[in-house]
Amino acid sequence: MSLMSKSELIRRYGDIPWISPYERIIAMTDGEYIELHEFHARNKCSGGAAWEVYHYPRVSNLVLGARREGSRNIFVVRTGRAELNLIPGVAGAGMEMAEINGENIEITYAGLAGGGIAATVCRGMAEGVKGIEIIQEGGGGKLGKAKLVVPAMKKVVIGVDDTDTKESGATWSLVNEIAYKLEKDGLGIYLLHTITQLYLDNPYKTTNCVSISVTFATQDVEALVDEFGSMLEERTLSEDTAMAVSTQITIDEELREYGKLAKMEMLDVNYARDVAERNDIELIAVTGERGIIGALAAISFSDSPDDAVKIP
């Protein structure tokens, strides 16, 4: 079957009562790995999201990481093809192929019964999907299989630290408002916000001693980062505000260890610069350099918000 658009799918399947469209699917790549954000059916179906996060990594070795935030699933995927051994109730669905094809990312899903319906029509109706090729329709006890075509976007994670004073300001909310405004202006899709607890005995802290990261999907990294930096410079109250910028899908172990250290002891700017250079992360002194330390730590925890907030 040829590629079908969302409107074609709705005309063909829209009146079927057991079709529940996914809300949105976003695909990003750094040229090596793919990160998918899939907002499950109607952006309400947290049960379906949990089912997929459990089954997909077990069924397909393409899936390197999977986690759930409400009804949204976040998958980190390597490119290639996997041989799926689908077994009802045990291994019901998975990703069979992941490809970066020019301006598109193409993912082939397969599943049995309800997992096959999710793999085909429900995903094809999501916002952000260019089209879907239904290989096998599925439903009942049958195999369903389809290839989704999604625009290839770039991932940008921006870490920020040191924007407030003891008298005024709040970094978590300032960064959230900047990210929200940039999405409204069409510069990127605002995906994640993470608060990272830093070393509590830091003599330079204001009160809670945290840094912030926000994650975007975008087609124009430079424009997004430039505008974020300009807005941050305009709105910060501190003379030591800094940013860290990553465009990578995965986080290397050295960077994760840096983040853990930043929770437990004082680090210096030179050490942060060395780690950032080895991990291809850009550091930007917006009004000063001291914020570089926490901004980089925020990048290290950007994909693990529950761990980020913990006190060591």
HURAUR-V47199 format. One record per residue. RES is the residue in one letter. NEAR is the number of other ideal C-beta (glycine too) atoms within 8 Angstrom. Layout:
RES,NEAR ; RES,NEAR
This chain:
M,5 ; S,4 ; L,8 ; M,12 ; S,8 ; K,10 ; S,6 ; E,8 ; L,14 ; I,9 ; R,6 ; R,7 ; Y,9 ; G,8 ; D,4 ; I,7 ; P,4 ; W,6 ; I,11 ; S,7 ; P,9 ; Y,13 ; E,11 ; R,11 ; I,15 ; I,12 ; A,15 ; M,14 ; T,15 ; D,10 ; G,4 ; E,6 ; Y,12 ; I,15 ; E,13 ; L,13 ; H,14 ; E,15 ; F,11 ; H,16 ; A,13 ; R,8 ; N,10 ; K,7 ; C,11 ; S,10 ; G,6 ; G,11 ; A,15 ; A,9 ; W,10 ; E,14 ; V,12 ; Y,8 ; H,13 ; Y,14 ; P,10 ; R,6 ; V,12 ; S,11 ; N,4 ; L,14 ; V,13 ; L,8 ; G,9 ; A,12 ; R,8 ; R,12 ; E,7 ; G,6 ; S,13 ; R,12 ; N,13 ; I,14 ; F,12 ; V,12 ; V,14 ; R,8 ; T,10 ; G,7 ; R,6 ; A,11 ; E,4 ; L,10 ; N,6 ; L,13 ; I,7 ; P,8 ; G,4 ; V,5 ; A,11 ; G,15 ; A,16 ; G,15 ; M,14 ; E,12 ; M,12 ; A,13 ; E,8 ; I,10 ; N,7 ; G,5 ; E,5 ; N,11 ; I,14 ; E,12 ; I,15 ; T,13 ; Y,16 ; A,13 ; G,18 ; L,13 ; A,13 ; G,7 ; G,14 ; G,19 ; I,15 ; A,15 ; A,15 ; T,17 ; V,14 ; C,14 ; R,16 ; G,15 ; M,13 ; A,15 ; E,6 ; G,9 ; V,14 ; K,8 ; G,11 ; I,15 ; E,11 ; I,12 ; I,8 ; Q,11 ; E,9 ; G,16 ; G,9 ; G,5 ; G,5 ; K,11 ; L,10 ; G,16 ; K,15 ; A,16 ; K,11 ; L,14 ; V,12 ; V,14 ; P,10 ; A,12 ; M,12 ; K,12 ; K,14 ; V,15 ; V,13 ; I,14 ; G,18 ; V,18 ; D,17 ; D,14 ; T,15 ; D,11 ; T,8 ; K,4 ; E,3 ; S,5 ; G,11 ; A,6 ; T,14 ; W,10 ; S,7 ; L,14 ; V,15 ; N,11 ; E,8 ; I,13 ; A,13 ; Y,9 ; K,9 ; L,15 ; E,12 ; K,6 ; D,7 ; G,4 ; L,11 ; G,11 ; I,9 ; Y,12 ; L,8 ; L,11 ; H,13 ; T,15 ; I,11 ; T,18 ; Q,12 ; L,14 ; Y,10 ; L,8 ; D,5 ; N,9 ; P,4 ; Y,6 ; K,9 ; T,8 ; T,5 ; N,6 ; C,10 ; V,11 ; S,16 ; I,16 ; S,16 ; V,15 ; T,14 ; F,17 ; A,13 ; T,13 ; Q,5 ; D,8 ; V,9 ; E,6 ; A,9 ; L,14 ; V,12 ; D,8 ; E,11 ; F,13 ; G,11 ; S,8 ; M,11 ; L,16 ; E,10 ; E,6 ; R,8 ; T,12 ; L,7 ; S,13 ; E,5 ; D,11 ; T,16 ; A,18 ; M,15 ; A,17 ; V,13 ; S,13 ; T,9 ; Q,9 ; I,11 ; T,7 ; I,9 ; D,7 ; E,5 ; E,9 ; L,14 ; R,10 ; E,8 ; Y,14 ; G,14 ; K,10 ; L,9 ; A,16 ; K,13 ; M,7 ; E,6 ; M,6 ; L,9 ; D,7 ; V,9 ; N,6 ; Y,8 ; A,14 ; R,10 ; D,8 ; V,13 ; A,13 ; E,8 ; R,7 ; N,11 ; D,6 ; I,13 ; E,8 ; L,14 ; I,9 ; A,9 ; V,12 ; T,10 ; G,12 ; E,8 ; R,10 ; G,19 ; I,16 ; I,13 ; G,15 ; A,16 ; L,19 ; A,17 ; A,18 ; I,16 ; S,14 ; F,14 ; S,15 ; D,9 ; S,8 ; P,11 ; D,6 ; D,7 ; A,13 ; V,8 ; K,8 ; I,5 ; P,5
